């Protein structure tokens, strides 16, 4: 790549398949697909839009967005209903050996594929490349940059590393199919399926990232209700059981236990919240989720207030 960062058109740039799951958000989908097709990237790009629990329809795009080397296909989710099944359906339908993901409410910045593909080609031992993100909350961009060093499974056990959002991922499709595996469709409520996949991906090969925000992740206010907290609790237990080596990483275990404590506190289950908070603090006394759970369980603050504060900072519980 030349010093000015522009792609060299004489290089052999590989074709990329981009998987976009969608459901009933045509205007947001139009914006997401446009940012993919308008990439400053010399190679071919096929955009595979997977309609989840809805009938595939043409994506309405402004004239000129689809040009030479750019194609759009729309297909139906033939796997388990939900985000995981839609992504897996897209991977199965992809025609190219490099696969990327973009949710229908997010936006790629123009140099994303160019910079990630360049990094991937510099490191043939790497199967997955991420990038930094802008978390957009109330029209305010909050930059989040991941570490640029190679990230191992132990790194992901220790920390979720939210900066490596699934919408930043570029992966070698053969490695995904043969060594990493597809997105787990059995996780309760699909909660944490991207984290589970990154745990498996980092076990296959260290993950690298471009040290710049290349995707805008648009956060929307989430509704948390009793049934959702129950699903979160089930999903966290599922992850702990599926990845028993969490128990070898105190900081990571404390984070999951802190999340369990907070979920029980939000449900008004004080004894369970205190029990999980104590476990979390035993593993890591600085675990903030545990203190938040104790504050919620004793009535000092409401769970929704904690969530709003975290959301405004571009973070979650």
Wavefront OBJ file of the C-alpha trace (Angstrom):
o trace
v 0.000 0.000 0.000
v 1.461 3.419 -0.907
v 2.523 5.807 1.914
v -0.555 7.990 1.420
v -2.775 5.054 2.346
v -4.456 4.763 -1.047
v -4.829 1.278 -2.474
v -2.502 0.298 -5.307
v -4.784 -0.638 -8.228
v -2.027 -2.818 -9.686
v -2.098 -5.146 -6.696
v -4.191 -8.301 -6.792
v -6.913 -7.406 -4.307
v -9.048 -10.422 -3.290
v -12.817 -10.432 -3.622
v -14.838 -10.119 -0.419
v -18.316 -11.351 0.543
v -20.094 -9.111 3.057
v -22.950 -10.620 5.067
v -25.728 -8.229 6.140
v -28.507 -9.733 8.287
v -31.677 -7.661 8.296
v -35.252 -7.636 9.495
v -37.849 -4.935 8.833
v -35.462 -1.960 8.673
v -35.345 -1.005 4.976
v -34.045 2.558 5.403
v -31.236 1.554 7.737
v -30.432 -1.376 5.454
v -30.166 0.950 2.469
v -27.616 3.087 4.316
v -25.570 0.082 5.484
v -25.409 -1.504 2.031
v -24.440 1.817 0.431
v -21.447 2.164 2.788
v -20.324 -1.325 1.765
v -20.659 -0.804 -1.976
v -18.963 2.601 -1.797
v -15.822 1.196 -0.197
v -12.540 2.596 -1.484
v -11.418 -0.899 -2.450
v -10.074 -2.104 -5.838
v -11.239 -5.693 -5.397
v -14.715 -7.094 -6.019
v -17.349 -6.922 -3.295
v -20.503 -8.999 -3.140
v -23.063 -7.950 -0.557
v -25.239 -10.833 0.662
v -28.314 -9.447 2.421
v -29.996 -12.122 4.554
v -33.624 -11.451 5.397
v -34.394 -12.943 8.815
v -38.015 -13.986 9.445
v -39.126 -11.882 6.479
v -39.417 -12.183 2.719
v -36.360 -11.052 0.707
v -36.901 -7.822 -1.197
v -34.654 -5.733 -3.458
v -32.542 -3.170 -1.614
v -33.476 0.309 -2.794
v -30.226 2.084 -3.634
v -29.463 5.412 -5.276
v -28.251 5.189 -8.907
v -24.532 4.683 -9.342
v -23.904 2.854 -6.049
v -23.768 -0.515 -7.794
v -20.861 -0.310 -10.255
v -18.356 -2.712 -11.792
v -17.112 -5.186 -9.230
v -20.056 -4.633 -6.877
v -23.046 -6.964 -6.572
v -25.976 -7.339 -4.183
v -27.881 -10.567 -3.521
v -30.885 -10.981 -1.238
v -31.662 -14.353 0.332
v -33.792 -15.731 3.149
v -32.420 -17.035 6.430
v -32.642 -20.827 6.147
v -31.058 -21.537 9.535
v -32.315 -20.806 13.057
v -34.330 -17.555 13.183
v -32.230 -14.741 14.582
v -28.929 -12.990 14.025
v -26.743 -16.087 14.405
v -28.719 -18.120 11.878
v -28.819 -15.214 9.437
v -25.048 -14.780 9.596
v -24.513 -18.503 9.100
v -26.872 -18.548 6.124
v -24.845 -15.730 4.593
v -21.529 -17.491 5.168
v -22.870 -20.636 3.515
v -24.002 -18.600 0.487
v -20.802 -16.534 0.205
v -18.866 -16.954 -3.046
v -15.489 -15.632 -1.885
v -12.753 -16.728 0.539
v -12.807 -13.494 2.526
v -15.977 -12.831 4.508
v -16.987 -9.739 6.464
v -20.060 -8.826 8.489
v -22.147 -5.678 8.837
v -25.407 -5.283 10.746
v -28.171 -3.417 8.969
v -28.032 -0.429 11.345
v -24.259 0.123 11.188
v -22.007 1.964 8.734
v -18.610 1.192 7.249
v -16.175 4.053 6.739
v -14.664 4.270 3.230
v -11.238 2.689 3.865
v -12.337 -0.277 5.984
v -11.833 -3.168 3.576
v -8.716 -1.657 2.045
v -6.860 -1.324 5.351
v -8.035 -4.623 6.805
v -7.218 -6.644 3.695
v -3.766 -5.065 3.548
v -3.132 -6.069 7.182
v -4.440 -9.579 6.590
v -2.155 -10.056 3.602
v 0.827 -8.854 5.639
v 0.118 -11.584 8.189
v -0.778 -14.867 6.451
v -0.759 -16.619 9.839
v -3.766 -14.517 10.895
v -7.330 -15.606 10.127
v -9.306 -12.683 11.564
v -8.756 -8.928 11.424
v -10.801 -6.397 13.383
v -10.713 -2.605 13.610
v -11.629 0.291 15.835
v -15.164 1.633 15.977
v -17.131 4.774 16.588
v -19.957 4.051 19.018
v -22.660 6.499 18.005
v -24.975 7.453 20.865
v -27.487 10.277 20.349
v -25.574 11.475 17.269
v -22.292 11.611 19.206
v -19.352 9.484 18.005
v -17.312 7.865 20.786
v -14.069 6.305 19.432
v -13.100 2.880 20.732
v -9.747 1.470 19.626
v -8.709 -2.164 20.204
v -5.142 -3.213 21.009
v -3.008 -3.560 17.879
v -0.924 -6.446 19.220
v -1.973 -10.001 18.343
v -4.830 -11.014 20.645
v -4.931 -14.559 21.979
v -7.751 -16.590 23.483
v -6.388 -15.695 26.918
v -6.858 -12.010 26.074
v -10.513 -12.630 25.249
v -11.028 -14.746 28.343
v -9.686 -11.847 30.393
v -11.662 -9.116 28.640
v -14.559 -8.990 26.175
v -12.674 -6.317 24.169
v -15.887 -4.680 22.977
v -13.871 -2.605 20.514
v -13.689 -5.682 18.267
v -17.294 -5.547 17.177
v -18.601 -8.284 14.843
v -19.282 -5.574 12.246
v -15.531 -4.975 12.030
v -14.572 -8.616 11.448
v -12.873 -9.753 8.248
v -12.208 -13.505 8.265
v -10.758 -16.137 5.972
v -13.832 -18.217 5.150
v -12.011 -21.592 4.851
v -10.544 -21.129 8.340
v -13.970 -20.196 9.697
v -15.569 -23.293 8.235
v -12.773 -25.732 9.079
v -11.274 -24.513 12.370
v -13.315 -21.766 14.024
v -16.853 -22.855 13.268
v -20.014 -20.933 12.509
v -21.886 -18.671 14.898
v -23.456 -20.690 17.724
v -27.213 -20.771 17.134
v -27.953 -22.468 20.470
v -26.934 -19.663 22.845
v -30.075 -18.568 24.740
v -31.529 -15.494 23.116
v -28.441 -15.112 20.955
v -26.879 -13.175 23.847
v -23.087 -13.114 23.518
v -22.873 -15.190 20.336
v -20.291 -12.783 18.913
v -18.149 -13.124 22.057
v -18.339 -16.914 21.882
v -17.224 -16.783 18.248
v -14.266 -14.510 19.058
v -13.190 -16.887 21.823
v -13.098 -19.728 19.302
v -11.505 -17.582 16.590
v -8.681 -16.420 18.847
v -8.000 -20.041 19.779
v -7.517 -20.870 16.093
v -5.105 -17.985 15.464
v -4.267 -14.621 17.085
v -6.558 -11.759 16.031
v -5.125 -8.490 14.687
v -6.815 -5.100 14.345
v -6.355 -1.879 12.421
v -5.648 0.965 14.854
v -8.353 3.306 13.574
v -12.164 3.538 13.798
v -13.434 2.041 10.552
v -17.060 1.252 11.470
v -19.778 3.385 13.034
v -21.838 1.236 15.393
v -25.169 2.914 16.058
v -26.480 2.162 19.520
v -30.184 2.309 20.255
v -31.862 2.357 23.631
v -32.520 -1.259 24.606
v -35.540 -2.421 26.542
v -34.693 -4.595 29.523
v -37.541 -6.521 31.053
v -37.847 -9.570 33.283
v -37.860 -12.093 30.448
v -34.732 -10.524 28.900
v -32.810 -10.636 32.182
v -33.749 -14.330 32.506
v -32.372 -14.999 29.032
v -29.161 -13.145 29.860
v -28.682 -15.264 32.975
v -29.167 -18.459 30.970
v -26.781 -17.271 28.263
v -24.044 -16.381 30.767
v -24.262 -19.836 32.346
v -24.148 -21.326 28.839
v -20.919 -19.446 28.055
v -19.283 -20.455 31.339
v -20.171 -24.107 30.773
v -19.024 -24.025 27.132
v -15.703 -22.370 27.971
v -14.561 -23.875 31.294
v -11.148 -22.197 30.982
v -12.813 -18.985 32.172
v -12.093 -20.414 35.602
v -8.372 -20.066 34.891
v -8.730 -16.316 34.282
v -9.972 -14.527 37.447
v -10.647 -11.165 35.744
v -12.788 -12.773 33.057
v -14.666 -14.931 35.522
v -15.306 -11.906 37.738
v -16.749 -10.020 34.766
v -19.252 -12.797 33.996
v -20.132 -13.207 37.686
v -20.615 -9.441 37.933
v -22.997 -9.589 34.980
v -24.910 -12.409 36.648
v -25.078 -10.388 39.872
v -26.420 -7.351 38.030
v -29.044 -9.384 36.154
v -30.331 -10.906 39.401
v -30.327 -7.464 41.039
v -32.365 -6.039 38.144
v -34.897 -8.815 38.753
v -35.112 -7.894 42.441
v -33.448 -11.155 43.498
v -31.265 -9.726 46.249
v -29.847 -12.944 47.693
v -28.735 -14.265 44.312
v -27.331 -10.853 43.378
v -25.282 -10.657 46.583
v -24.038 -14.219 46.147
v -22.771 -13.609 42.610
v -21.372 -10.190 43.535
v -19.381 -11.795 46.348
v -18.015 -14.410 43.956
v -17.022 -11.704 41.492
v -15.225 -9.648 44.144
v -13.445 -12.757 45.368
v -11.967 -13.161 41.900
v -11.324 -9.431 41.342
v -12.024 -6.825 43.987
v -12.164 -4.023 41.378
v -15.062 -5.586 39.425
v -17.421 -2.606 39.014
v -20.417 -4.676 37.932
v -20.450 -6.354 41.328
v -20.619 -3.024 43.160
v -23.319 -1.820 40.766
v -25.304 -4.988 41.457
v -25.017 -4.485 45.216
v -26.174 -0.876 44.863
v -29.174 -1.949 42.780
v -30.054 -4.839 45.094
v -30.103 -2.547 48.148
v -32.250 0.051 46.402
v -29.599 2.777 46.243
v -30.053 3.094 42.486
v -32.286 1.605 39.813
v -30.886 -0.832 37.271
v -32.190 1.254 34.356
v -30.309 4.302 35.649
v -27.039 2.338 35.624
v -27.762 1.124 32.103
v -28.493 4.664 30.894
v -25.235 5.952 32.363
v -23.228 3.148 30.742
v -25.047 3.636 27.433
v -24.201 7.345 27.333
v -20.528 6.435 27.757
v -20.743 4.003 24.848
v -20.489 0.954 27.094
v -22.688 -1.815 28.361
v -22.979 -3.891 31.518
l 1 2 3 4 5 6 7 8 9 10 11 12 13 14 15 16 17 18 19 20 21 22 23 24 25 26 27 28 29 30 31 32 33 34 35 36 37 38 39 40 41 42 43 44 45 46 47 48 49 50 51 52 53 54 55 56 57 58 59 60 61 62 63 64 65 66 67 68 69 70 71 72 73 74 75 76 77 78 79 80 81 82 83 84 85 86 87 88 89 90 91 92 93 94 95 96 97 98 99 100 101 102 103 104 105 106 107 108 109 110 111 112 113 114 115 116 117 118 119 120 121 122 123 124 125 126 127 128 129 130 131 132 133 134 135 136 137 138 139 140 141 142 143 144 145 146 147 148 149 150 151 152 153 154 155 156 157 158 159 160 161 162 163 164 165 166 167 168 169 170 171 172 173 174 175 176 177 178 179 180 181 182 183 184 185 186 187 188 189 190 191 192 193 194 195 196 197 198 199 200 201 202 203 204 205 206 207 208 209 210 211 212 213 214 215 216 217 218 219 220 221 222 223 224 225 226 227 228 229 230 231 232 233 234 235 236 237 238 239 240 241 242 243 244 245 246 247 248 249 250 251 252 253 254 255 256 257 258 259 260 261 262 263 264 265 266 267 268 269 270 271 272 273 274 275 276 277 278 279 280 281 282 283 284 285 286 287 288 289 290 291 292 293 294 295 296 297 298 299 300 301 302 303 304 305 306 307 308 309 310 311 312 313 314 315 316 317
